[in-house]
Amino acid sequence: MDNLIEIRWHGRGGQGAKTASLLLADAAFNTGKYIQGFPEYGPERMGAPITAYNRISNTPITIHSNIYEPDYVVVVDDTLLESVNVAAGLKETGAIVINTTKDNEYLKNVLKDYKGEIYKIDARKISIEALGKYFPNTPMLAAIVKVSKIMTEEEFLNDMIGSFKHKFAKKPEVIDGNMKALQMALEQVEKVN
């Protein structure tokens, strides 16, 4: 498939990893791409580890399975680094993006078997500053767009304002905060290695 990009999201129930993967799918679709965005369902409950997936391509996608060798991995909760093999199957030509305040040496050590690029972002700080509450999915969504270059930042921000206007039609007061969180995340995601 032409330019097929596969992304696997790791988070905990209630952190918005599934929602972020669906928002990414919508944004990519609105830029003319073929998309898939889906969670892996199991006995998830609030706080339990969950997995979600995205496939994004310039041509129709004919694969209908979980993603075992992703180009990118997004880790919404860094406590999963020691309990889940988040880098399993991750291509060394891709990258892993982690919501963390842990130092670079810790990240390199915990991901010692992964030789590709590692990025980190403090989604907690961004979401509390921009939204007043801890919603890590919004900054993580922007971070993966920045790292993967699935679309331009301008395309992404333009699509997200429309998406937020629809999603938060009854709560328009949260739109500006969400847009601020996206913008801050695009600026603050940093490469570890």
C-alpha positions, 0 to 999 in steps of 0.5 A: 500500500502506498505510504501506509502508516500504522500507529499503535496507542498504549494507554489506560482506560479513561485517558482518551487513547481510543478517542485520540486514535479516532480523532487522528483517523478523522483528521487524516480522512479529512485531508484525503487519506484512507484511514482505520481507527479502532480500539482493541476490546477486552475486559477494559475498565477505568485504569486498565491498560488499553490499546488502540490503532490507526492505519493511514494511507494514500490508497485503499486499506485492505488489511483488517487486523490488529497492528503487530509491526507499527511505524509509530507507538504512542504511550499515553501513560508512562507507567506502562513502560515497565509493565507492557512491552510497548515497543514490541514489533515497532519498526526502527525506522519509526518512533515512539512518543511517550507522555513522561517527565522521566529523564532521557537515560531512564527512557533509553534504559527501559526501552533498551531493546528498541533502536529507533527514535524516542520522543517525549512530551509532558502532556500532563503539564500541557493539559493542566495549563491549557485545560485546567484538568489532566486530559493527556490525549489532546497533547498526545494527538498533536505530538504524534502528528508532529513526529509522524508528519501524517499531515502538515501542522496547519492542516491538522490545526484547521481540521481540529478546530472544526472537529472541536466545534462539532464535538463540543457544540454544547461546551464551546468554552473548552474549544480554545483550551483544547486548541491551545493544548494542541499548539503547545504540544506541537511546540514542546514534543522533544527528541530523546536520542 
